């Protein structure tokens, strides 16, 4: 049997790179990647955090996951850009479509990472990797790291070596030199707690772990100990899973910076969330059959209601109207701080049965489609409803949660 050649392709600082590339392609003069910049939430939002950072921002000690407030204290001249999730999906899809020219065996690991099986590729694997990397840079405008190995684990470990815009290999014969000297915490599936346990017993490098007795590891780490011992020795044989996992739900939520205690304000926030989540649903070419609304009061009490629709929909107004109906059913007048809308039981939007009472729904779908195109080209705030003028509430709010759209690797990769 032919030895496998697996690539792991990882977009460098994906969100920030995609924002930078898009802005440069649309006439902006400053490259976000060359200045201290981050992609994150609204600075006024209590939960605004750093999602991606530039290399210059990293030099200030800014890390992914820290608050915008903290990052601003480290770098007063920091440029902060709000995330544009629809753009990121398009960039991810463009990268995958380009990679499909080299192999049909592609597994999406996350929105900015893929595995590619090049075992039966039609050119030398290193030549193919160089061509992929350069084409992504020249045709799509951002850089990637490519890791190459005999399995998914070693390919992923290799792609995490020196960045950005690099190609690294990690084959079995290279493990002692390239992987074993690394701190044990850099091994996939070794989190901070496991690292602390390993360090407490004198295991500081991946090589230290690889040379341990398996029975000894099992005696105090059980099955996880055997798993990370295998990984430390480069043992992993899961296939590149071409079949994607079905998307089960799409969600959108926001935590407000103030107590929402009027129905008018609550409905506007639900409308703002509905705008984002319905755009995301249409981007996926899906309709929803079940709509759920969750609330959290200012004293942290949470509750939710859901409704099964008679006909599936991807129409913003329908999702919003249902969300308001659910809100009215459960709200008792207490101040609310967190709102969430979740769409589940998704189905394809290429065919669905319209009710005889839905004569205007076709027009609404066309209107939604037109607005989506305008927002995609000119930004989310290029078209918004007049009720948001001078309201202090954003016309489009919240992030994106996609259950199992890009499932992370399990313990079996």
Secondary structure, DSSP 8 states (H G I E B T S, - for coil): -----EEEEEETTHHHHHHHHHHHHTT--S-GGGSSEEEE--TTSTT-BEEEE-HHHHTTT--TTSBHHHHHHH-TT-EEEE--HHHHHHHHHHHHHHHTTT-S-EEEEETTEEEEE-TT-SS-HHHHHHHHHHHIIIIIS--EEEEEESSHHHHHHHHTSS-SS-EEEE-GGGHHHHTTTSBGGGSTT--HHHHHHHHHTT--BHHHHHTS-HHHHHHHHHHHHHHHHHHHTT--------S-----EEEEEEEEEEEE-SHHHHHHHHHHHHHHHHHHHHHTTEEEEEEEEEEEETT--EEEEEEEEEEEE--HHHHHHHHHHHHHHH--S--EEEEEEEEES-EESS-----TT-TTHHHHHHHHHHHHHHHHHH-GGGS--GGGTTTSS-SS----EEETTT----TT-
